Amino acid sequence: MHHNRTENWVVIKGTAKVTIGDKKMLLHEGESAFIPKATLHRLENLDKIPLEIIEVQNGEYVGEDDIIRFEDKYGRVKPAN
């Protein structure tokens, strides 16, 4: 989630499973999804074909510290002390 920016994801190659809030969808090449500010979102590749997307960020601030992670199976979230 981000407090200060919206995002738009455009699939260039592959198929993306996209979750935006409670809505889940599959996006194929040439399709896109808009993510409003303060909305939980997730992007997944369910295929063996590499997923390539273009992400466009728009807002008053797009710094990395505006990323709020609620779950992270890749170890990027530091445990709370």
N, CA, C and O atoms as a Maestro MAE file, in Angstrom:
{
 s_m_m2io_version
 :::
 2.0.0
}

f_m_ct {
 s_m_title
 :::
 protein
 m_atom[324] {
  # First column is atom index #
  i_m_mmod_type
  r_m_x_coord
  r_m_y_coord
  r_m_z_coord
  i_m_residue_number
  s_m_chain_name
  s_m_pdb_residue_name
  s_m_pdb_atom_name
  i_m_atomic_number
  :::
  1 25 0.851 -1.171 0.000 1 A "MET " " N  " 7
  2 3 0.000 0.000 0.000 1 A "MET " " CA " 6
  3 2 0.897 1.234 0.000 1 A "MET " " C  " 6
  4 15 2.028 1.199 0.484 1 A "MET " " O  " 8
  5 25 0.378 2.308 -0.544 2 A "HIS " " N  " 7
  6 3 1.098 3.577 -0.563 2 A "HIS " " CA " 6
  7 2 0.126 4.695 -0.173 2 A "HIS " " C  " 6
  8 15 -1.017 4.723 -0.628 2 A "HIS " " O  " 8
  9 25 0.585 5.596 0.658 3 A "HIS " " N  " 7
  10 3 -0.264 6.718 1.060 3 A "HIS " " CA " 6
  11 2 -0.199 7.886 0.081 3 A "HIS " " C  " 6
  12 15 -1.136 8.680 -0.003 3 A "HIS " " O  " 8
  13 25 0.907 7.993 -0.662 4 A "ASN " " N  " 7
  14 3 1.151 9.213 -1.432 4 A "ASN " " CA " 6
  15 2 1.152 9.041 -2.938 4 A "ASN " " C  " 6
  16 15 1.462 9.993 -3.654 4 A "ASN " " O  " 8
  17 25 0.818 7.866 -3.446 5 A "ARG " " N  " 7
  18 3 0.867 7.669 -4.891 5 A "ARG " " CA " 6
  19 2 -0.138 6.629 -5.367 5 A "ARG " " C  " 6
  20 15 -0.553 5.739 -4.626 5 A "ARG " " O  " 8
  21 25 -0.506 6.777 -6.616 6 A "THR " " N  " 7
  22 3 -1.256 5.748 -7.320 6 A "THR " " CA " 6
  23 2 -0.264 4.997 -8.200 6 A "THR " " C  " 6
  24 15 0.850 5.465 -8.438 6 A "THR " " O  " 8
  25 25 -0.678 3.830 -8.680 7 A "GLU " " N  " 7
  26 3 0.153 3.071 -9.605 7 A "GLU " " CA " 6
  27 2 -0.712 2.546 -10.733 7 A "GLU " " C  " 6
  28 15 -1.910 2.313 -10.570 7 A "GLU " " O  " 8
  29 25 -0.083 2.367 -11.867 8 A "ASN " " N  " 7
  30 3 -0.725 1.708 -13.000 8 A "ASN " " CA " 6
  31 2 0.236 0.638 -13.483 8 A "ASN " " C  " 6
  32 15 1.391 0.937 -13.787 8 A "ASN " " O  " 8
  33 25 -0.225 -0.612 -13.558 9 A "TRP " " N  " 7
  34 3 0.587 -1.724 -14.033 9 A "TRP " " CA " 6
  35 2 0.126 -2.110 -15.426 9 A "TRP " " C  " 6
  36 15 -1.066 -2.317 -15.650 9 A "TRP " " O  " 8
  37 25 1.048 -2.209 -16.355 10 A "VAL " " N  " 7
  38 3 0.757 -2.649 -17.720 10 A "VAL " " CA " 6
  39 2 1.575 -3.912 -17.972 10 A "VAL " " C  " 6
  40 15 2.797 -3.903 -17.823 10 A "VAL " " O  " 8
  41 25 0.903 -5.000 -18.354 11 A "VAL " " N  " 7
  42 3 1.604 -6.257 -18.627 11 A "VAL " " CA " 6
  43 2 2.187 -6.204 -20.031 11 A "VAL " " C  " 6
  44 15 1.475 -5.976 -21.009 11 A "VAL " " O  " 8
  45 25 3.489 -6.418 -20.111 12 A "ILE " " N  " 7
  46 3 4.205 -6.416 -21.382 12 A "ILE " " CA " 6
  47 2 4.405 -7.848 -21.880 12 A "ILE " " C  " 6
  48 15 4.334 -8.113 -23.081 12 A "ILE " " O  " 8
  49 25 4.656 -8.770 -20.941 13 A "LYS " " N  " 7
  50 3 4.888 -10.173 -21.295 13 A "LYS " " CA " 6
  51 2 4.382 -11.059 -20.167 13 A "LYS " " C  " 6
  52 15 4.604 -10.759 -18.993 13 A "LYS " " O  " 8
  53 25 3.705 -12.145 -20.513 14 A "GLY " " N  " 7
  54 3 3.227 -13.094 -19.513 14 A "GLY " " CA " 6
  55 2 1.817 -12.773 -19.058 14 A "GLY " " C  " 6
  56 15 1.097 -11.988 -19.675 14 A "GLY " " O  " 8
  57 25 1.450 -13.410 -17.956 15 A "THR " " N  " 7
  58 3 0.136 -13.213 -17.350 15 A "THR " " CA " 6
  59 2 0.325 -12.905 -15.877 15 A "THR " " C  " 6
  60 15 1.066 -13.605 -15.188 15 A "THR " " O  " 8
  61 25 -0.333 -11.869 -15.387 16 A "ALA " " N  " 7
  62 3 -0.212 -11.449 -13.990 16 A "ALA " " CA " 6
  63 2 -1.503 -11.731 -13.241 16 A "ALA " " C  " 6
  64 15 -2.596 -11.470 -13.744 16 A "ALA " " O  " 8
  65 25 -1.368 -12.260 -12.045 17 A "LYS " " N  " 7
  66 3 -2.501 -12.316 -11.119 17 A "LYS " " CA " 6
  67 2 -2.386 -11.060 -10.264 17 A "LYS " " C  " 6
  68 15 -1.388 -10.853 -9.574 17 A "LYS " " O  " 8
  69 25 -3.410 -10.234 -10.317 18 A "VAL " " N  " 7
  70 3 -3.394 -8.949 -9.632 18 A "VAL " " CA " 6
  71 2 -4.512 -8.927 -8.595 18 A "VAL " " C  " 6
  72 15 -5.653 -9.287 -8.885 18 A "VAL " " O  " 8
  73 25 -4.169 -8.505 -7.393 19 A "THR " " N  " 7
  74 3 -5.155 -8.291 -6.347 19 A "THR " " CA " 6
  75 2 -5.116 -6.813 -5.988 19 A "THR " " C  " 6
  76 15 -4.062 -6.275 -5.650 19 A "THR " " O  " 8
  77 25 -6.273 -6.159 -6.063 20 A "ILE " " N  " 7
  78 3 -6.413 -4.751 -5.696 20 A "ILE " " CA " 6
  79 2 -7.592 -4.679 -4.735 20 A "ILE " " C  " 6
  80 15 -8.744 -4.839 -5.139 20 A "ILE " " O  " 8
  81 25 -7.296 -4.438 -3.458 21 A "GLY " " N  " 7
  82 3 -8.357 -4.501 -2.456 21 A "GLY " " CA " 6
  83 2 -8.899 -5.929 -2.410 21 A "GLY " " C  " 6
  84 15 -8.131 -6.879 -2.252 21 A "GLY " " O  " 8
  85 25 -10.214 -6.085 -2.547 22 A "ASP " " N  " 7
  86 3 -10.852 -7.399 -2.539 22 A "ASP " " CA " 6
  87 2 -11.001 -7.996 -3.933 22 A "ASP " " C  " 6
  88 15 -11.473 -9.124 -4.077 22 A "ASP " " O  " 8
  89 25 -10.604 -7.255 -4.951 23 A "LYS " " N  " 7
  90 3 -10.789 -7.688 -6.341 23 A "LYS " " CA " 6
  91 2 -9.552 -8.425 -6.847 23 A "LYS " " C  " 6
  92 15 -8.430 -7.946 -6.687 23 A "LYS " " O  " 8
  93 25 -9.762 -9.604 -7.465 24 A "LYS " " N  " 7
  94 3 -8.681 -10.380 -8.065 24 A "LYS " " CA " 6
  95 2 -8.955 -10.509 -9.555 24 A "LYS " " C  " 6
  96 15 -10.098 -10.688 -9.974 24 A "LYS " " O  " 8
  97 25 -7.884 -10.415 -10.360 25 A "MET " " N  " 7
  98 3 -8.048 -10.521 -11.811 25 A "MET " " CA " 6
  99 2 -6.778 -11.059 -12.439 25 A "MET " " C  " 6
  100 15 -5.700 -10.991 -11.847 25 A "MET " " O  " 8
  101 25 -6.913 -11.590 -13.633 26 A "LEU " " N  " 7
  102 3 -5.765 -11.980 -14.434 26 A "LEU " " CA " 6
  103 2 -5.580 -10.938 -15.518 26 A "LEU " " C  " 6
  104 15 -6.538 -10.554 -16.189 26 A "LEU " " O  " 8
  105 25 -4.359 -10.483 -15.690 27 A "LEU " " N  " 7
  106 3 -4.032 -9.527 -16.745 27 A "LEU " " CA " 6
  107 2 -3.093 -10.193 -17.729 27 A "LEU " " C  " 6
  108 15 -2.118 -10.834 -17.337 27 A "LEU " " O  " 8
  109 25 -3.392 -10.039 -19.008 28 A "HIS " " N  " 7
  110 3 -2.590 -10.601 -20.082 28 A "HIS " " CA " 6
  111 2 -1.852 -9.463 -20.784 28 A "HIS " " C  " 6
  112 15 -2.072 -8.288 -20.487 28 A "HIS " " O  " 8
  113 25 -0.978 -9.825 -21.714 29 A "GLU " " N  " 7
  114 3 -0.192 -8.828 -22.435 29 A "GLU " " CA " 6
  115 2 -1.071 -7.716 -22.994 29 A "GLU " " C  " 6
  116 15 -2.094 -7.981 -23.627 29 A "GLU " " O  " 8
  117 25 -0.670 -6.473 -22.757 30 A "GLY " " N  " 7
  118 3 -1.407 -5.318 -23.245 30 A "GLY " " CA " 6
  119 2 -2.511 -4.837 -22.323 30 A "GLY " " C  " 6
  120 15 -3.108 -3.791 -22.579 30 A "GLY " " O  " 8
  121 25 -2.798 -5.570 -21.258 31 A "GLU " " N  " 7
  122 3 -3.843 -5.160 -20.311 31 A "GLU " " CA " 6
  123 2 -3.206 -4.446 -19.124 31 A "GLU " " C  " 6
  124 15 -2.016 -4.606 -18.852 31 A "GLU " " O  " 8
  125 25 -4.018 -3.655 -18.420 32 A "SER " " N  " 7
  126 3 -3.480 -2.869 -17.319 32 A "SER " " CA " 6
  127 2 -4.443 -2.827 -16.146 32 A "SER " " C  " 6
  128 15 -5.619 -3.171 -16.265 32 A "SER " " O  " 8
  129 25 -3.908 -2.392 -15.006 33 A "ALA " " N  " 7
  130 3 -4.703 -2.231 -13.782 33 A "ALA " " CA " 6
  131 2 -4.274 -0.947 -13.091 33 A "ALA " " C  " 6
  132 15 -3.090 -0.609 -13.065 33 A "ALA " " O  " 8
  133 25 -5.241 -0.240 -12.534 34 A "PHE " " N  " 7
  134 3 -4.996 0.995 -11.794 34 A "PHE " " CA " 6
  135 2 -5.128 0.702 -10.305 34 A "PHE " " C  " 6
  136 15 -6.086 0.060 -9.875 34 A "PHE " " O  " 8
  137 25 -4.158 1.178 -9.517 35 A "ILE " " N  " 7
  138 3 -4.172 0.996 -8.072 35 A "ILE " " CA " 6
  139 2 -4.286 2.370 -7.419 35 A "ILE " " C  " 6
  140 15 -3.352 3.169 -7.496 35 A "ILE " " O  " 8
  141 25 -5.426 2.657 -6.771 36 A "PRO " " N  " 7
  142 3 -5.597 3.950 -6.087 36 A "PRO " " CA " 6
  143 2 -4.702 4.053 -4.845 36 A "PRO " " C  " 6
  144 15 -4.205 3.045 -4.342 36 A "PRO " " O  " 8
  145 25 -4.506 5.266 -4.367 37 A "LYS " " N  " 7
  146 3 -3.778 5.487 -3.111 37 A "LYS " " CA " 6
  147 2 -4.447 4.696 -1.988 37 A "LYS " " C  " 6
  148 15 -5.655 4.461 -2.006 37 A "LYS " " O  " 8
  149 25 -3.636 4.293 -1.015 38 A "ALA " " N  " 7
  150 3 -4.104 3.648 0.215 38 A "ALA " " CA " 6
  151 2 -4.926 2.385 -0.039 38 A "ALA " " C  " 6
  152 15 -5.845 2.074 0.719 38 A "ALA " " O  " 8
  153 25 -4.594 1.665 -1.102 39 A "THR " " N  " 7
  154 3 -5.307 0.426 -1.429 39 A "THR " " CA " 6
  155 2 -4.317 -0.730 -1.409 39 A "THR " " C  " 6
  156 15 -3.275 -0.671 -2.061 39 A "THR " " O  " 8
  157 25 -4.641 -1.782 -0.662 40 A "LEU " " N  " 7
  158 3 -3.788 -2.967 -0.646 40 A "LEU " " CA " 6
  159 2 -3.730 -3.545 -2.048 40 A "LEU " " C  " 6
  160 15 -4.744 -3.605 -2.743 40 A "LEU " " O  " 8
  161 25 -2.544 -3.971 -2.466 41 A "HIS " " N  " 7
  162 3 -2.402 -4.554 -3.796 41 A "HIS " " CA " 6
  163 2 -1.261 -5.551 -3.814 41 A "HIS " " C  " 6
  164 15 -0.328 -5.486 -3.013 41 A "HIS " " O  " 8
  165 25 -1.369 -6.486 -4.766 42 A "ARG " " N  " 7
  166 3 -0.375 -7.547 -4.895 42 A "ARG " " CA " 6
  167 2 -0.278 -7.963 -6.351 42 A "ARG " " C  " 6
  168 15 -1.275 -7.960 -7.072 42 A "ARG " " O  " 8
  169 25 0.919 -8.320 -6.779 43 A "LEU " " N  " 7
  170 3 1.181 -8.770 -8.145 43 A "LEU " " CA " 6
  171 2 1.861 -10.127 -8.051 43 A "LEU " " C  " 6
  172 15 2.826 -10.292 -7.304 43 A "LEU " " O  " 8
  173 25 1.355 -11.108 -8.813 44 A "GLU " " N  " 7
  174 3 1.932 -12.451 -8.794 44 A "GLU " " CA " 6
  175 2 2.095 -12.981 -10.218 44 A "GLU " " C  " 6
  176 15 1.308 -12.666 -11.110 44 A "GLU " " O  " 8
  177 25 3.124 -13.786 -10.407 45 A "ASN " " N  " 7
  178 3 3.315 -14.506 -11.655 45 A "ASN " " CA " 6
  179 2 3.000 -15.967 -11.380 45 A "ASN " " C  " 6
  180 15 3.715 -16.615 -10.616 45 A "ASN " " O  " 8
  181 25 1.946 -16.498 -11.986 46 A "LEU " " N  " 7
  182 3 1.539 -17.877 -11.760 46 A "LEU " " CA " 6
  183 2 2.063 -18.825 -12.827 46 A "LEU " " C  " 6
  184 15 1.742 -20.013 -12.811 46 A "LEU " " O  " 8
  185 25 2.861 -18.318 -13.748 47 A "ASP " " N  " 7
  186 3 3.309 -19.100 -14.892 47 A "ASP " " CA " 6
  187 2 4.823 -19.273 -14.868 47 A "ASP " " C  " 6
  188 15 5.522 -18.615 -14.097 47 A "ASP " " O  " 8
  189 25 5.320 -20.169 -15.722 48 A "LYS " " N  " 7
  190 3 6.768 -20.338 -15.860 48 A "LYS " " CA " 6
  191 2 7.375 -19.284 -16.774 48 A "LYS " " C  " 6
  192 15 8.583 -19.049 -16.737 48 A "LYS " " O  " 8
  193 25 6.542 -18.647 -17.595 49 A "ILE " " N  " 7
  194 3 7.002 -17.570 -18.470 49 A "ILE " " CA " 6
  195 2 7.300 -16.348 -17.598 49 A "ILE " " C  " 6
  196 15 6.469 -15.979 -16.768 49 A "ILE " " O  " 8
  197 25 8.455 -15.719 -17.763 50 A "PRO " " N  " 7
  198 3 8.747 -14.518 -16.968 50 A "PRO " " CA " 6
  199 2 7.675 -13.440 -17.194 50 A "PRO " " C  " 6
  200 15 7.223 -13.216 -18.317 50 A "PRO " " O  " 8
  201 25 7.291 -12.795 -16.118 51 A "LEU " " N  " 7
  202 3 6.319 -11.706 -16.167 51 A "LEU " " CA " 6
  203 2 7.072 -10.394 -16.294 51 A "LEU " " C  " 6
  204 15 7.976 -10.109 -15.508 51 A "LEU " " O  " 8
  205 25 6.700 -9.596 -17.285 52 A "GLU " " N  " 7
  206 3 7.285 -8.267 -17.452 52 A "GLU " " CA " 6
  207 2 6.162 -7.248 -17.425 52 A "GLU " " C  " 6
  208 15 5.164 -7.385 -18.133 52 A "GLU " " O  " 8
  209 25 6.334 -6.224 -16.599 53 A "ILE " " N  " 7
  210 3 5.335 -5.159 -16.505 53 A "ILE " " CA " 6
  211 2 6.023 -3.810 -16.571 53 A "ILE " " C  " 6
  212 15 7.228 -3.691 -16.349 53 A "ILE " " O  " 8
  213 25 5.239 -2.807 -16.879 54 A "ILE " " N  " 7
  214 3 5.649 -1.419 -16.705 54 A "ILE " " CA " 6
  215 2 4.804 -0.882 -15.555 54 A "ILE " " C  " 6
  216 15 3.581 -1.023 -15.556 54 A "ILE " " O  " 8
  217 25 5.456 -0.270 -14.582 55 A "GLU " " N  " 7
  218 3 4.747 0.328 -13.450 55 A "GLU " " CA " 6
  219 2 4.906 1.838 -13.539 55 A "GLU " " C  " 6
  220 15 6.024 2.353 -13.555 55 A "GLU " " O  " 8
  221 25 3.798 2.535 -13.595 56 A "VAL " " N  " 7
  222 3 3.802 3.993 -13.610 56 A "VAL " " CA " 6
  223 2 3.296 4.475 -12.258 56 A "VAL " " C  " 6
  224 15 2.182 4.146 -11.851 56 A "VAL " " O  " 8
  225 25 4.118 5.254 -11.565 57 A "GLN " " N  " 7
  226 3 3.756 5.803 -10.264 57 A "GLN " " CA " 6
  227 2 3.444 7.281 -10.431 57 A "GLN " " C  " 6
  228 15 4.154 8.005 -11.129 57 A "GLN " " O  " 8
  229 25 2.375 7.717 -9.782 58 A "ASN " " N  " 7
  230 3 1.975 9.117 -9.899 58 A "ASN " " CA " 6
  231 2 1.521 9.608 -8.534 58 A "ASN " " C  " 6
  232 15 0.651 9.004 -7.907 58 A "ASN " " O  " 8
  233 25 2.114 10.706 -8.076 59 A "GLY " " N  " 7
  234 3 1.707 11.258 -6.793 59 A "GLY " " CA " 6
  235 2 2.672 12.308 -6.320 59 A "GLY " " C  " 6
  236 15 3.675 12.604 -6.969 59 A "GLY " " O  " 8
  237 25 2.347 12.866 -5.171 60 A "GLU " " N  " 7
  238 3 3.174 13.938 -4.630 60 A "GLU " " CA " 6
  239 2 4.491 13.429 -4.055 60 A "GLU " " C  " 6
  240 15 5.416 14.210 -3.835 60 A "GLU " " O  " 8
  241 25 4.582 12.090 -3.804 61 A "TYR " " N  " 7
  242 3 5.820 11.497 -3.293 61 A "TYR " " CA " 6
  243 2 5.862 10.038 -3.725 61 A "TYR " " C  " 6
  244 15 4.890 9.307 -3.534 61 A "TYR " " O  " 8
  245 25 6.985 9.605 -4.309 62 A "VAL " " N  " 7
  246 3 7.099 8.225 -4.795 62 A "VAL " " CA " 6
  247 2 8.332 7.514 -4.214 62 A "VAL " " C  " 6
  248 15 8.848 6.578 -4.825 62 A "VAL " " O  " 8
  249 25 8.798 7.948 -3.052 63 A "GLY " " N  " 7
  250 3 9.968 7.337 -2.416 63 A "GLY " " CA " 6
  251 2 9.684 5.936 -1.898 63 A "GLY " " C  " 6
  252 15 8.538 5.568 -1.638 63 A "GLY " " O  " 8
  253 25 10.760 5.162 -1.754 64 A "GLU " " N  " 7
  254 3 10.641 3.776 -1.284 64 A "GLU " " CA " 6
  255 2 10.046 3.685 0.124 64 A "GLU " " C  " 6
  256 15 9.435 2.671 0.462 64 A "GLU " " O  " 8
  257 25 10.211 4.713 0.945 65 A "ASP " " N  " 7
  258 3 9.669 4.648 2.300 65 A "ASP " " CA " 6
  259 2 8.160 4.871 2.339 65 A "ASP " " C  " 6
  260 15 7.578 4.915 3.423 65 A "ASP " " O  " 8
  261 25 7.515 5.012 1.184 66 A "ASP " " N  " 7
  262 3 6.048 5.071 1.113 66 A "ASP " " CA " 6
  263 2 5.460 3.683 0.823 66 A "ASP " " C  " 6
  264 15 4.260 3.555 0.582 66 A "ASP " " O  " 8
  265 25 6.298 2.655 0.847 67 A "ILE " " N  " 7
  266 3 5.812 1.285 0.660 67 A "ILE " " CA " 6
  267 2 5.497 0.702 2.025 67 A "ILE " " C  " 6
  268 15 6.366 0.629 2.893 67 A "ILE " " O  " 8
  269 25 4.249 0.288 2.211 68 A "ILE " " N  " 7
  270 3 3.815 -0.340 3.453 68 A "ILE " " CA " 6
  271 2 3.510 -1.796 3.136 68 A "ILE " " C  " 6
  272 15 2.555 -2.090 2.417 68 A "ILE " " O  " 8
  273 25 4.320 -2.714 3.672 69 A "ARG " " N  " 7
  274 3 4.146 -4.142 3.404 69 A "ARG " " CA " 6
  275 2 3.388 -4.790 4.556 69 A "ARG " " C  " 6
  276 15 3.726 -4.588 5.723 69 A "ARG " " O  " 8
  277 25 2.371 -5.561 4.227 70 A "PHE " " N  " 7
  278 3 1.579 -6.269 5.221 70 A "PHE " " CA " 6
  279 2 1.978 -7.737 5.309 70 A "PHE " " C  " 6
  280 15 1.774 -8.389 6.333 70 A "PHE " " O  " 8
  281 25 2.546 -8.245 4.225 71 A "GLU " " N  " 7
  282 3 3.027 -9.618 4.153 71 A "GLU " " CA " 6
  283 2 4.152 -9.625 3.136 71 A "GLU " " C  " 6
  284 15 4.095 -8.903 2.140 71 A "GLU " " O  " 8
  285 25 5.181 -10.439 3.377 72 A "ASP " " N  " 7
  286 3 6.303 -10.448 2.448 72 A "ASP " " CA " 6
  287 2 7.034 -11.779 2.530 72 A "ASP " " C  " 6
  288 15 7.827 -12.003 3.444 72 A "ASP " " O  " 8
  289 25 6.766 -12.660 1.574 73 A "LYS " " N  " 7
  290 3 7.419 -13.963 1.577 73 A "LYS " " CA " 6
  291 2 8.858 -13.890 1.064 73 A "LYS " " C  " 6
  292 15 9.551 -14.907 1.032 73 A "LYS " " O  " 8
  293 25 9.314 -12.705 0.664 74 A "TYR " " N  " 7
  294 3 10.665 -12.531 0.140 74 A "TYR " " CA " 6
  295 2 11.637 -11.937 1.151 74 A "TYR " " C  " 6
  296 15 12.784 -11.645 0.811 74 A "TYR " " O  " 8
  297 25 11.190 -11.757 2.381 75 A "GLY " " N  " 7
  298 3 12.078 -11.309 3.436 75 A "GLY " " CA " 6
  299 2 12.443 -9.840 3.418 75 A "GLY " " C  " 6
  300 15 13.462 -9.456 3.992 75 A "GLY " " O  " 8
  301 25 11.637 -9.002 2.771 76 A "ARG " " N  " 7
  302 3 11.952 -7.571 2.731 76 A "ARG " " CA " 6
  303 2 11.405 -6.819 3.937 76 A "ARG " " C  " 6
  304 15 11.809 -5.684 4.188 76 A "ARG " " O  " 8
  305 25 10.497 -7.431 4.684 77 A "VAL " " N  " 7
  306 3 9.919 -6.775 5.868 77 A "VAL " " CA " 6
  307 2 10.751 -7.167 7.084 77 A "VAL " " C  " 6
  308 15 11.014 -8.345 7.327 77 A "VAL " " O  " 8
  309 25 11.156 -6.154 7.836 78 A "LYS " " N  " 7
  310 3 11.886 -6.412 9.061 78 A "LYS " " CA " 6
  311 2 10.895 -6.679 10.178 78 A "LYS " " C  " 6
  312 15 9.898 -5.965 10.292 78 A "LYS " " O  " 8
  313 25 11.142 -7.697 11.013 79 A "PRO " " N  " 7
  314 3 10.211 -7.969 12.109 79 A "PRO " " CA " 6
  315 2 10.122 -6.803 13.085 79 A "PRO " " C  " 6
  316 15 11.108 -6.109 13.333 79 A "PRO " " O  " 8
  317 25 8.940 -6.599 13.631 80 A "ALA " " N  " 7
  318 3 8.745 -5.521 14.627 80 A "ALA " " CA " 6
  319 2 9.487 -5.887 15.910 80 A "ALA " " C  " 6
  320 15 9.515 -7.052 16.305 80 A "ALA " " O  " 8
  321 25 10.086 -4.892 16.558 81 A "ASN " " N  " 7
  322 3 10.812 -5.127 17.815 81 A "ASN " " CA " 6
  323 2 9.889 -5.167 18.984 81 A "ASN " " C  " 6
  324 15 10.335 -5.356 20.116 81 A "ASN " " O  " 8
  :::
 }
 m_bond[323] {
  # First column is bond index #
  i_m_from
  i_m_to
  i_m_order
  :::
  1 1 2 1
  2 2 3 1
  3 3 4 2
  4 3 5 1
  5 5 6 1
  6 6 7 1
  7 7 8 2
  8 7 9 1
  9 9 10 1
  10 10 11 1
  11 11 12 2
  12 11 13 1
  13 13 14 1
  14 14 15 1
  15 15 16 2
  16 15 17 1
  17 17 18 1
  18 18 19 1
  19 19 20 2
  20 19 21 1
  21 21 22 1
  22 22 23 1
  23 23 24 2
  24 23 25 1
  25 25 26 1
  26 26 27 1
  27 27 28 2
  28 27 29 1
  29 29 30 1
  30 30 31 1
  31 31 32 2
  32 31 33 1
  33 33 34 1
  34 34 35 1
  35 35 36 2
  36 35 37 1
  37 37 38 1
  38 38 39 1
  39 39 40 2
  40 39 41 1
  41 41 42 1
  42 42 43 1
  43 43 44 2
  44 43 45 1
  45 45 46 1
  46 46 47 1
  47 47 48 2
  48 47 49 1
  49 49 50 1
  50 50 51 1
  51 51 52 2
  52 51 53 1
  53 53 54 1
  54 54 55 1
  55 55 56 2
  56 55 57 1
  57 57 58 1
  58 58 59 1
  59 59 60 2
  60 59 61 1
  61 61 62 1
  62 62 63 1
  63 63 64 2
  64 63 65 1
  65 65 66 1
  66 66 67 1
  67 67 68 2
  68 67 69 1
  69 69 70 1
  70 70 71 1
  71 71 72 2
  72 71 73 1
  73 73 74 1
  74 74 75 1
  75 75 76 2
  76 75 77 1
  77 77 78 1
  78 78 79 1
  79 79 80 2
  80 79 81 1
  81 81 82 1
  82 82 83 1
  83 83 84 2
  84 83 85 1
  85 85 86 1
  86 86 87 1
  87 87 88 2
  88 87 89 1
  89 89 90 1
  90 90 91 1
  91 91 92 2
  92 91 93 1
  93 93 94 1
  94 94 95 1
  95 95 96 2
  96 95 97 1
  97 97 98 1
  98 98 99 1
  99 99 100 2
  100 99 101 1
  101 101 102 1
  102 102 103 1
  103 103 104 2
  104 103 105 1
  105 105 106 1
  106 106 107 1
  107 107 108 2
  108 107 109 1
  109 109 110 1
  110 110 111 1
  111 111 112 2
  112 111 113 1
  113 113 114 1
  114 114 115 1
  115 115 116 2
  116 115 117 1
  117 117 118 1
  118 118 119 1
  119 119 120 2
  120 119 121 1
  121 121 122 1
  122 122 123 1
  123 123 124 2
  124 123 125 1
  125 125 126 1
  126 126 127 1
  127 127 128 2
  128 127 129 1
  129 129 130 1
  130 130 131 1
  131 131 132 2
  132 131 133 1
  133 133 134 1
  134 134 135 1
  135 135 136 2
  136 135 137 1
  137 137 138 1
  138 138 139 1
  139 139 140 2
  140 139 141 1
  141 141 142 1
  142 142 143 1
  143 143 144 2
  144 143 145 1
  145 145 146 1
  146 146 147 1
  147 147 148 2
  148 147 149 1
  149 149 150 1
  150 150 151 1
  151 151 152 2
  152 151 153 1
  153 153 154 1
  154 154 155 1
  155 155 156 2
  156 155 157 1
  157 157 158 1
  158 158 159 1
  159 159 160 2
  160 159 161 1
  161 161 162 1
  162 162 163 1
  163 163 164 2
  164 163 165 1
  165 165 166 1
  166 166 167 1
  167 167 168 2
  168 167 169 1
  169 169 170 1
  170 170 171 1
  171 171 172 2
  172 171 173 1
  173 173 174 1
  174 174 175 1
  175 175 176 2
  176 175 177 1
  177 177 178 1
  178 178 179 1
  179 179 180 2
  180 179 181 1
  181 181 182 1
  182 182 183 1
  183 183 184 2
  184 183 185 1
  185 185 186 1
  186 186 187 1
  187 187 188 2
  188 187 189 1
  189 189 190 1
  190 190 191 1
  191 191 192 2
  192 191 193 1
  193 193 194 1
  194 194 195 1
  195 195 196 2
  196 195 197 1
  197 197 198 1
  198 198 199 1
  199 199 200 2
  200 199 201 1
  201 201 202 1
  202 202 203 1
  203 203 204 2
  204 203 205 1
  205 205 206 1
  206 206 207 1
  207 207 208 2
  208 207 209 1
  209 209 210 1
  210 210 211 1
  211 211 212 2
  212 211 213 1
  213 213 214 1
  214 214 215 1
  215 215 216 2
  216 215 217 1
  217 217 218 1
  218 218 219 1
  219 219 220 2
  220 219 221 1
  221 221 222 1
  222 222 223 1
  223 223 224 2
  224 223 225 1
  225 225 226 1
  226 226 227 1
  227 227 228 2
  228 227 229 1
  229 229 230 1
  230 230 231 1
  231 231 232 2
  232 231 233 1
  233 233 234 1
  234 234 235 1
  235 235 236 2
  236 235 237 1
  237 237 238 1
  238 238 239 1
  239 239 240 2
  240 239 241 1
  241 241 242 1
  242 242 243 1
  243 243 244 2
  244 243 245 1
  245 245 246 1
  246 246 247 1
  247 247 248 2
  248 247 249 1
  249 249 250 1
  250 250 251 1
  251 251 252 2
  252 251 253 1
  253 253 254 1
  254 254 255 1
  255 255 256 2
  256 255 257 1
  257 257 258 1
  258 258 259 1
  259 259 260 2
  260 259 261 1
  261 261 262 1
  262 262 263 1
  263 263 264 2
  264 263 265 1
  265 265 266 1
  266 266 267 1
  267 267 268 2
  268 267 269 1
  269 269 270 1
  270 270 271 1
  271 271 272 2
  272 271 273 1
  273 273 274 1
  274 274 275 1
  275 275 276 2
  276 275 277 1
  277 277 278 1
  278 278 279 1
  279 279 280 2
  280 279 281 1
  281 281 282 1
  282 282 283 1
  283 283 284 2
  284 283 285 1
  285 285 286 1
  286 286 287 1
  287 287 288 2
  288 287 289 1
  289 289 290 1
  290 290 291 1
  291 291 292 2
  292 291 293 1
  293 293 294 1
  294 294 295 1
  295 295 296 2
  296 295 297 1
  297 297 298 1
  298 298 299 1
  299 299 300 2
  300 299 301 1
  301 301 302 1
  302 302 303 1
  303 303 304 2
  304 303 305 1
  305 305 306 1
  306 306 307 1
  307 307 308 2
  308 307 309 1
  309 309 310 1
  310 310 311 1
  311 311 312 2
  312 311 313 1
  313 313 314 1
  314 314 315 1
  315 315 316 2
  316 315 317 1
  317 317 318 1
  318 318 319 1
  319 319 320 2
  320 319 321 1
  321 321 322 1
  322 322 323 1
  323 323 324 2
  :::
 }
}
